[in-house]
């Protein structure tokens, strides 16, 4: 029988502090949440199969990640795997967390992972919102919707961070399988896009012109991607290794 460790809120914050101290210099942030918060916010098909009090963390990358973590990682590693080099870099840093907490069973779910039925294994935008990392703006956040929004039209939501605006990435979650924190206190992400007009502008920029980067500046951010980083993310995934001067496996 699996033994579960019950911790209090301070213990959970201490674990989060350890993760942050490990990853912050590399340009990552972590935010704790309980599995029950996530499962209550998604359809049953997306539920995580853990006890509701199980402790988990959403990991985001800040604008500094490219220069502080990614470029050094590419220099050290040939990045000849099948994954995008960014994904390889993130996986490397997730493994560092697992090594730090080697006495715990930690499940890593990356933002790009799919189930055999091609569903995302984790809805990172929802996880970000319920963990208090970044507000997930969706159509139903607009009280007075414009008449040009057809009821049948699909309008995709987008997360905005209170510090970084849209200049960040949602990289996945770390689940401490056998750690439960019943009393973990939930933090609501600040609604920094606080008028209907700005929410409409954000959603339309994201849905209609996401490639021009302007949705990311819906609020003044504390930092943005460098031009080199923007070029990398604007490059088709199949061409990114060539951009970095990395040879593909034959």
NUPAZA-480436 format. One line per field, with one value per atom (N, C-alpha, C): residue number from 1; atom name; z, x negated, y negated. Coordinates in steps of 0.1 Angstrom, whole numbers. Layout:
k [NUM  ...] .
a [CA  ...] .
z [Z  ...] .
x [X  ...] .
y [Y  ...] .
//
This chain:
k [1  1  1  2  2  2  3  3  3  4  4  4  5  5  5  6  6  6  7  7  7  8  8  8  9  9  9  10  10  10  11  11  11  12  12  12  13  13  13  14  14  14  15  15  15  16  16  16  17  17  17  18  18  18  19  19  19  20  20  20  21  21  21  22  22  22  23  23  23  24  24  24  25  25  25  26  26  26  27  27  27  28  28  28  29  29  29  30  30  30  31  31  31  32  32  32  33  33  33  34  34  34  35  35  35  36  36  36  37  37  37  38  38  38  39  39  39  40  40  40  41  41  41  42  42  42  43  43  43  44  44  44  45  45  45  46  46  46  47  47  47  48  48  48  49  49  49  50  50  50  51  51  51  52  52  52  53  53  53  54  54  54  55  55  55  56  56  56  57  57  57  58  58  58  59  59  59  60  60  60  61  61  61  62  62  62  63  63  63  64  64  64  65  65  65  66  66  66  67  67  67  68  68  68  69  69  69  70  70  70  71  71  71  72  72  72  73  73  73  74  74  74  75  75  75  76  76  76  77  77  77  78  78  78  79  79  79  80  80  80  81  81  81  82  82  82  83  83  83  84  84  84  85  85  85  86  86  86  87  87  87  88  88  88  89  89  89  90  90  90  91  91  91  92  92  92  93  93  93  94  94  94  95  95  95  96  96  96  97  97  97  98  98  98  99  99  99  100  100  100  101  101  101  102  102  102  103  103  103  104  104  104  105  105  105  106  106  106  107  107  107  108  108  108  109  109  109  110  110  110  111  111  111  112  112  112  113  113  113  114  114  114  115  115  115  116  116  116  117  117  117  118  118  118  119  119  119  120  120  120  121  121  121  122  122  122  123  123  123  124  124  124  125  125  125  126  126  126  127  127  127  128  128  128  129  129  129  130  130  130  131  131  131  132  132  132  133  133  133  134  134  134  135  135  135  136  136  136  137  137  137  138  138  138  139  139  139  140  140  140  141  141  141  142  142  142  143  143  143  144  144  144  145  145  145  146  146  146  147  147  147  148  148  148  149  149  149  150  150  150  151  151  151  152  152  152  153  153  153  154  154  154  155  155  155  156  156  156  157  157  157  158  158  158  159  159  159  160  160  160  161  161  161  162  162  162  163  163  163  164  164  164  165  165  165  166  166  166  167  167  167  168  168  168  169  169  169  170  170  170  171  171  171  172  172  172  173  173  173  174  174  174  175  175  175  176  176  176  177  177  177  178  178  178  179  179  179  180  180  180  181  181  181  182  182  182  183  183  183  184  184  184  185  185  185  186  186  186  187  187  187  188  188  188  189  189  189  190  190  190  191  191  191  192  192  192  193  193  193  194  194  194  195  195  195  196  196  196  197  197  197  198  198  198  199  199  199  200  200  200  201  201  201  202  202  202  203  203  203  204  204  204  205  205  205  206  206  206  207  207  207  208  208  208  209  209  209  210  210  210  211  211  211  212  212  212  213  213  213  214  214  214  215  215  215  216  216  216  217  217  217  218  218  218  219  219  219  220  220  220  221  221  221  222  222  222  223  223  223  224  224  224  225  225  225  226  226  226  227  227  227  228  228  228  229  229  229  230  230  230  231  231  231  232  232  232  233  233  233  234  234  234  235  235  235  236  236  236  237  237  237  238  238  238  239  239  239  240  240  240  241  241  241  242  242  242  243  243  243  244  244  244  245  245  245  246  246  246  247  247  247  248  248  248  249  249  249  250  250  250] .
a [N  CA  C  N  CA  C  N  CA  C  N  CA  C  N  CA  C  N  CA  C  N  CA  C  N  CA  C  N  CA  C  N  CA  C  N  CA  C  N  CA  C  N  CA  C  N  CA  C  N  CA  C  N  CA  C  N  CA  C  N  CA  C  N  CA  C  N  CA  C  N  CA  C  N  CA  C  N  CA  C  N  CA  C  N  CA  C  N  CA  C  N  CA  C  N  CA  C  N  CA  C  N  CA  C  N  CA  C  N  CA  C  N  CA  C  N  CA  C  N  CA  C  N  CA  C  N  CA  C  N  CA  C  N  CA  C  N  CA  C  N  CA  C  N  CA  C  N  CA  C  N  CA  C  N  CA  C  N  CA  C  N  CA  C  N  CA  C  N  CA  C  N  CA  C  N  CA  C  N  CA  C  N  CA  C  N  CA  C  N  CA  C  N  CA  C  N  CA  C  N  CA  C  N  CA  C  N  CA  C  N  CA  C  N  CA  C  N  CA  C  N  CA  C  N  CA  C  N  CA  C  N  CA  C  N  CA  C  N  CA  C  N  CA  C  N  CA  C  N  CA  C  N  CA  C  N  CA  C  N  CA  C  N  CA  C  N  CA  C  N  CA  C  N  CA  C  N  CA  C  N  CA  C  N  CA  C  N  CA  C  N  CA  C  N  CA  C  N  CA  C  N  CA  C  N  CA  C  N  CA  C  N  CA  C  N  CA  C  N  CA  C  N  CA  C  N  CA  C  N  CA  C  N  CA  C  N  CA  C  N  CA  C  N  CA  C  N  CA  C  N  CA  C  N  CA  C  N  CA  C  N  CA  C  N  CA  C  N  CA  C  N  CA  C  N  CA  C  N  CA  C  N  CA  C  N  CA  C  N  CA  C  N  CA  C  N  CA  C  N  CA  C  N  CA  C  N  CA  C  N  CA  C  N  CA  C  N  CA  C  N  CA  C  N  CA  C  N  CA  C  N  CA  C  N  CA  C  N  CA  C  N  CA  C  N  CA  C  N  CA  C  N  CA  C  N  CA  C  N  CA  C  N  CA  C  N  CA  C  N  CA  C  N  CA  C  N  CA  C  N  CA  C  N  CA  C  N  CA  C  N  CA  C  N  CA  C  N  CA  C  N  CA  C  N  CA  C  N  CA  C  N  CA  C  N  CA  C  N  CA  C  N  CA  C  N  CA  C  N  CA  C  N  CA  C  N  CA  C  N  CA  C  N  CA  C  N  CA  C  N  CA  C  N  CA  C  N  CA  C  N  CA  C  N  CA  C  N  CA  C  N  CA  C  N  CA  C  N  CA  C  N  CA  C  N  CA  C  N  CA  C  N  CA  C  N  CA  C  N  CA  C  N  CA  C  N  CA  C  N  CA  C  N  CA  C  N  CA  C  N  CA  C  N  CA  C  N  CA  C  N  CA  C  N  CA  C  N  CA  C  N  CA  C  N  CA  C  N  CA  C  N  CA  C  N  CA  C  N  CA  C  N  CA  C  N  CA  C  N  CA  C  N  CA  C  N  CA  C  N  CA  C  N  CA  C  N  CA  C  N  CA  C  N  CA  C  N  CA  C  N  CA  C  N  CA  C  N  CA  C  N  CA  C  N  CA  C  N  CA  C  N  CA  C  N  CA  C  N  CA  C  N  CA  C  N  CA  C  N  CA  C  N  CA  C  N  CA  C  N  CA  C  N  CA  C  N  CA  C  N  CA  C  N  CA  C  N  CA  C  N  CA  C  N  CA  C  N  CA  C  N  CA  C  N  CA  C  N  CA  C  N  CA  C  N  CA  C  N  CA  C  N  CA  C  N  CA  C  N  CA  C  N  CA  C  N  CA  C  N  CA  C  N  CA  C  N  CA  C  N  CA  C  N  CA  C  N  CA  C  N  CA  C  N  CA  C  N  CA  C  N  CA  C  N  CA  C  N  CA  C  N  CA  C  N  CA  C  N  CA  C  N  CA  C] .
z [0  0  0  -9  -9  3  9  20  15  20  16  28  24  35  35  46  48  53  46  50  52  58  60  50  50  40  40  52  53  47  48  42  27  22  7  2  9  5  6  15  16  4  0  -12  -24  -25  -36  -36  -24  -23  -28  -25  -30  -45  -51  -65  -72  -66  -71  -70  -58  -57  -66  -70  -80  -94  -98  -112  -115  -105  -108  -116  -113  -120  -135  -138  -152  -159  -152  -158  -157  -147  -144  -131  -131  -118  -116  -103  -99  -90  -91  -83  -79  -66  -61  -63  -64  -65  -60  -57  -54  -66  -68  -79  -79  -68  -68  -74  -72  -78  -93  -99  -113  -118  -111  -116  -116  -106  -106  -117  -124  -134  -148  -150  -163  -164  -177  -179  -174  -170  -165  -173  -186  -195  -193  -187  -185  -170  -162  -148  -146  -136  -132  -122  -123  -115  -102  -94  -81  -70  -58  -47  -48  -44  -46  -38  -27  -19  -24  -35  -40  -44  -40  -43  -56  -64  -77  -79  -90  -93  -108  -112  -125  -127  -138  -140  -153  -152  -163  -166  -179  -183  -185  -180  -181  -193  -196  -208  -206  -194  -192  -195  -196  -198  -210  -221  -234  -232  -226  -224  -212  -202  -189  -189  -195  -195  -208  -218  -231  -239  -240  -248  -241  -228  -221  -223  -223  -225  -239  -249  -263  -264  -258  -258  -252  -241  -235  -241  -248  -253  -268  -275  -289  -293  -284  -287  -299  -300  -312  -310  -299  -297  -307  -306  -315  -311  -298  -293  -297  -297  -299  -288  -292  -281  -269  -271  -259  -250  -256  -248  -241  -247  -241  -229  -231  -221  -208  -211  -200  -193  -200  -194  -185  -190  -182  -168  -169  -156  -147  -153  -146  -138  -145  -139  -127  -128  -117  -104  -106  -95  -89  -98  -94  -86  -90  -83  -69  -69  -56  -46  -50  -42  -45  -44  -49  -40  -28  -19  -22  -32  -35  -49  -52  -65  -72  -82  -89  -104  -108  -121  -129  -140  -148  -160  -162  -174  -181  -193  -201  -209  -213  -220  -233  -239  -253  -253  -241  -240  -243  -251  -255  -250  -248  -245  -258  -257  -269  -278  -273  -281  -285  -284  -289  -281  -269  -260  -252  -248  -240  -226  -221  -208  -197  -200  -190  -197  -192  -197  -189  -195  -187  -184  -193  -190  -178  -177  -165  -153  -154  -142  -138  -147  -144  -137  -141  -135  -120  -119  -105  -95  -100  -92  -88  -95  -92  -100  -110  -117  -127  -135  -146  -149  -151  -153  -167  -168  -180  -186  -195  -201  -212  -210  -219  -223  -233  -238  -227  -218  -207  -197  -198  -189  -194  -206  -212  -209  -201  -197  -209  -216  -227  -240  -246  -258  -270  -279  -292  -301  -308  -317  -328  -331  -342  -338  -325  -320  -322  -333  -335  -324  -320  -309  -312  -325  -329  -331  -331  -334  -322  -325  -314  -311  -299  -294  -284  -287  -278  -267  -255  -244  -243  -235  -233  -219  -214  -201  -201  -191  -190  -176  -175  -162  -157  -144  -138  -140  -141  -143  -157  -164  -177  -188  -185  -196  -203  -216  -224  -228  -222  -225  -216  -216  -208  -214  -210  -215  -204  -206  -197  -200  -192  -195  -190  -181  -176  -161  -156  -141  -135  -123  -115  -104  -103  -94  -83  -71  -60  -56  -63  -62  -48  -39  -26  -15  -19  -9  -10  1  1  11  7  15  15  25  25  28  35  39  30  18  9  6  8  5  -10  -15  -30  -32  -42  -46  -59  -60  -72  -80  -93  -101  -103  -103  -104  -118  -119  -131  -136  -144  -148  -161  -168  -180  -175  -169  -160  -166  -179  -185  -197  -200  -211  -224  -226  -238  -240  -229  -230  -232  -225  -227  -241  -247  -261  -270  -267  -275  -274  -262  -260  -267  -266  -272  -288  -293  -307  -313  -305  -310  -310  -299  -298  -309  -311  -320  -335  -338  -352  -356  -347  -351  -341  -336  -325  -330  -343  -348  -347  -345  -345  -331  -321  -307  -299  -305  -298  -286  -287  -275  -263  -264  -252  -245  -252  -246  -241  -239  -235  -221  -213  -202  -203  -197  -198  -190  -197  -190  -184  -175  -169  -177  -187  -197  -209  -220  -232  -237  -247  -254  -261  -262  -270  -285  -294  -308  -312  -307  -310  -306  -294  -289  -297  -301  -310  -323  -329  -341  -340  -328  -326  -326  -318  -317  -329  -338  -350  -361  -359  -369  -367  -379  -379  -371  -362  -354  -361  -373  -381  -385  -385  -389  -377  -365  -354  -351  -353  -350  -360  -373  -383  -379  -374  -369  -358  -350  -339  -343  -356  -361  -356  -353  -348  -359  -362  -372  -368  -377  -374  -375  -367  -369  -382  -388  -401  -400] .
x [-8  0  -9  -5  -13  -10  -21  -20  -20  -10  -10  -14  -22  -26  -17  -12  -3  -11  -11  -18  -9  -14  -6  -10  -3  -5  -19  -25  -39  -49  -46  -55  -54  -42  -40  -47  -46  -53  -69  -73  -87  -92  -84  -87  -88  -78  -78  -90  -94  -106  -119  -119  -130  -131  -119  -118  -122  -117  -121  -135  -141  -156  -164  -159  -166  -165  -153  -150  -150  -149  -146  -157  -170  -181  -181  -174  -173  -161  -153  -142  -129  -127  -114  -108  -95  -87  -78  -75  -66  -55  -44  -32  -25  -22  -16  -1  5  20  23  36  41  48  47  53  68  75  89  93  85  88  88  78  78  89  92  102  116  118  131  133  122  122  122  121  120  130  133  142  136  145  140  129  130  120  106  105  92  87  95  92  78  71  59  62  57  61  54  55  49  59  56  64  65  76  78  68  63  54  39  37  23  17  4  -3  -9  -7  -13  -18  -26  -31  -31  -26  -27  -40  -47  -60  -59  -63  -63  -77  -79  -92  -90  -99  -99  -107  -107  -115  -130  -135  -149  -153  -143  -146  -155  -153  -160  -175  -178  -193  -199  -191  -197  -197  -188  -187  -189  -182  -182  -195  -201  -213  -225  -226  -236  -234  -221  -218  -221  -218  -222  -237  -244  -259  -265  -258  -263  -259  -247  -241  -239  -240  -239  -224  -215  -200  -197  -201  -198  -186  -179  -166  -155  -144  -133  -125  -127  -119  -125  -117  -122  -132  -143  -153  -148  -138  -132  -126  -119  -113  -123  -135  -146  -151  -153  -158  -149  -136  -126  -126  -127  -127  -140  -151  -163  -161  -154  -152  -142  -132  -123  -130  -140  -147  -156  -160  -167  -158  -146  -136  -135  -133  -132  -145  -156  -168  -169  -164  -164  -155  -144  -134  -135  -146  -148  -141  -137  -130  -115  -110  -96  -94  -82  -78  -72  -78  -73  -70  -57  -53  -54  -61  -62  -52  -44  -36  -39  -44  -48  -36  -37  -26  -23  -33  -31  -26  -25  -22  -7  -5  9  11  24  29  29  31  32  44  54  65  63  50  46  52  56  60  48  47  37  37  26  25  28  25  27  31  42  46  38  27  18  24  32  38  47  55  64  55  45  36  30  26  20  30  42  52  55  58  62  50  38  26  23  30  27  15  10  -1  2  12  16  31  38  53  56  64  68  81  79  90  97  110  118  131  138  149  159  161  171  167  154  150  154  159  164  179  183  197  206  202  209  201  205  197  202  192  196  205  214  223  215  203  195  190  191  188  200  199  210  210  221  222  216  215  209  194  189  175  166  155  146  137  137  127  118  106  96  92  90  86  71  66  52  49  37  33  24  26  18  13  0  -8  -8  -6  -6  -19  -30  -43  -48  -46  -52  -42  -29  -20  -18  -20  -19  -33  -44  -57  -62  -56  -60  -54  -59  -54  -50  -39  -34  -41  -49  -58  -53  -44  -39  -38  -35  -32  -41  -44  -51  -41  -38  -29  -37  -36  -42  -32  -33  -23  -18  -28  -24  -24  -23  -23  -9  -2  11  10  17  17  32  40  54  56  47  50  43  38  31  41  36  44  43  55  55  54  46  44  51  59  66  57  55  46  53  45  50  56  68  74  68  57  50  55  63  70  84  87  98  110  111  123  127  140  145  138  135  129  115  107  94  94  104  105  109  118  121  109  102  90  80  78  68  72  85  90  89  93  92  78  69  55  50  53  48  53  66  73  70  69  68  54  45  32  21  22  13  -2  -4  -18  -25  -18  -24  -29  -26  -31  -24  -15  -9  0  6  15  7  -6  -15  -17  -15  -16  -3  7  20  19  9  5  -10  -15  -30  -38  -46  -53  -66  -71  -84  -96  -93  -103  -97  -104  -99  -110  -106  -115  -125  -137  -147  -144  -150  -148  -152  -163  -168  -157  -152  -142  -129  -125  -113  -115  -127  -130  -129  -134  -134  -119  -111  -97  -89  -93  -86  -90  -101  -106  -98  -95  -88  -96  -89  -96  -106  -103  -112  -125  -125  -136  -144  -140  -146  -160  -163  -176  -186  -181  -190  -193  -183  -186  -197  -197  -206  -220  -220  -233  -235  -223  -224  -220  -229  -226  -216  -207  -197  -204  -198  -203  -199  -207  -204  -195] .
y [12  0  -13  -22  -35  -43  -49  -57  -72  -80  -94  -102  -113  -122  -134  -137  -149  -160  -172  -183  -195  -206  -218  -228  -239  -250  -255  -257  -261  -252  -239  -229  -230  -232  -233  -245  -256  -268  -267  -258  -256  -247  -238  -230  -239  -248  -258  -267  -271  -279  -272  -259  -251  -250  -248  -247  -260  -271  -285  -288  -284  -287  -279  -267  -259  -264  -269  -272  -287  -296  -310  -316  -313  -318  -314  -303  -299  -305  -313  -319  -312  -304  -297  -301  -300  -303  -291  -288  -277  -282  -276  -280  -267  -265  -253  -253  -241  -239  -225  -224  -210  -205  -191  -185  -187  -188  -190  -204  -214  -227  -226  -218  -216  -208  -197  -187  -194  -203  -210  -220  -223  -234  -228  -215  -209  -198  -194  -183  -170  -160  -148  -141  -142  -135  -141  -153  -158  -157  -150  -149  -142  -147  -140  -129  -118  -106  -105  -115  -116  -120  -118  -123  -138  -144  -158  -167  -162  -170  -169  -161  -159  -172  -174  -187  -187  -197  -199  -213  -215  -228  -231  -243  -247  -254  -251  -257  -266  -279  -288  -293  -296  -302  -317  -325  -340  -344  -357  -361  -358  -356  -353  -339  -330  -316  -314  -321  -318  -320  -332  -335  -328  -326  -321  -305  -299  -284  -278  -283  -276  -277  -289  -290  -283  -283  -275  -260  -256  -242  -237  -245  -242  -241  -250  -249  -236  -232  -220  -207  -208  -195  -196  -185  -185  -186  -183  -184  -176  -164  -156  -146  -149  -141  -145  -138  -141  -153  -157  -168  -182  -192  -206  -208  -215  -218  -225  -234  -241  -230  -220  -210  -201  -199  -191  -199  -212  -221  -221  -222  -222  -209  -198  -184  -183  -189  -188  -195  -207  -214  -207  -201  -193  -181  -175  -165  -170  -182  -188  -189  -192  -192  -178  -168  -155  -150  -155  -151  -158  -171  -178  -171  -166  -159  -144  -138  -125  -114  -119  -110  -109  -117  -118  -112  -107  -103  -115  -120  -132  -128  -131  -129  -142  -143  -155  -153  -163  -164  -176  -175  -187  -192  -205  -211  -205  -198  -193  -178  -172  -158  -155  -145  -141  -126  -123  -110  -102  -89  -81  -85  -92  -97  -111  -116  -129  -141  -138  -149  -154  -167  -171  -164  -160  -154  -164  -177  -187  -200  -206  -219  -230  -234  -243  -256  -261  -275  -274  -263  -262  -260  -252  -250  -263  -271  -284  -293  -293  -301  -297  -284  -279  -279  -280  -281  -295  -305  -319  -325  -317  -322  -333  -330  -340  -338  -349  -349  -343  -333  -327  -334  -343  -351  -343  -342  -335  -343  -338  -346  -349  -340  -343  -353  -357  -368  -382  -382  -395  -396  -405  -406  -411  -422  -427  -424  -413  -408  -415  -418  -426  -417  -424  -417  -410  -414  -407  -393  -390  -377  -367  -360  -350  -340  -336  -326  -313  -310  -297  -298  -310  -312  -307  -300  -296  -307  -311  -322  -316  -314  -308  -317  -312  -320  -321  -330  -332  -337  -333  -337  -349  -358  -370  -370  -372  -372  -386  -388  -402  -409  -402  -409  -408  -397  -395  -397  -400  -402  -389  -389  -377  -371  -377  -373  -362  -350  -339  -326  -315  -302  -293  -285  -275  -262  -257  -245  -232  -232  -219  -219  -207  -206  -195  -196  -186  -182  -169  -163  -155  -159  -151  -140  -129  -118  -114  -114  -109  -119  -132  -143  -150  -151  -158  -170  -180  -192  -197  -191  -195  -210  -217  -231  -241  -236  -246  -257  -270  -281  -285  -288  -291  -306  -310  -324  -326  -336  -339  -349  -346  -354  -368  -379  -392  -394  -400  -404  -417  -416  -428  -434  -426  -432  -434  -446  -447  -454  -456  -462  -453  -453  -445  -449  -462  -467  -461  -461  -455  -440  -433  -419  -415  -423  -421  -423  -434  -437  -425  -420  -409  -397  -393  -380  -382  -393  -395  -395  -402  -402  -388  -380  -366  -357  -358  -349  -353  -366  -370  -373  -378  -382  -378  -366  -362  -362  -361  -361  -374  -385  -399  -402  -394  -395  -406  -414  -425  -421  -410  -406  -405  -402  -400  -414  -425  -438  -444  -436  -441  -449  -445  -454  -456  -467  -469  -459  -451  -440  -445  -437  -440  -435  -427  -422  -416  -415  -409  -400  -391  -382  -391  -386  -393  -391  -398  -396  -382  -378  -364  -354  -356  -346  -347  -359  -360  -353  -354  -348  -333  -328  -313  -308  -315  -310  -313  -322  -325  -315  -308  -298  -285  -279  -267  -256  -248  -239  -230  -226  -217  -224  -238  -245  -251  -249  -255  -250  -237  -231  -237  -239  -245  -259  -266  -280  -280  -270  -270  -264  -259  -253  -239  -232  -218  -209  -199  -189  -179  -175  -165  -151  -142  -128  -122  -114  -109  -97] .
//
